[in-house]
Amino acid sequence: MPTETPYNDTLFIEKGSGERLGPLHGTVEADRVILEAIHEIASGDVLIHRRSDQSDTRLTVTEPGFQPEIGDVPAHYAARVTRAE
């Protein structure tokens, strides 16, 4: 049985300083984003979801939800988010 989550969405991280990191791969759900743990994310950071039609949705991180590597599952974030204004 595969242990990897298919990351089908493209995301960028926008830090409070204005720095933009990415692209990263992840999965966007209603109030949660699962993404690779390549860059650190923190509460208040904005995740930018680049949709297939090239439009962007801005999501504010309310809880980073870092998950360390366990067995074959790599370290990742299961971040709680709200839609940014």
Order of alpha helices (4+ residues) and beta strands (2+ residues): beta-beta-beta-beta-beta-beta-beta
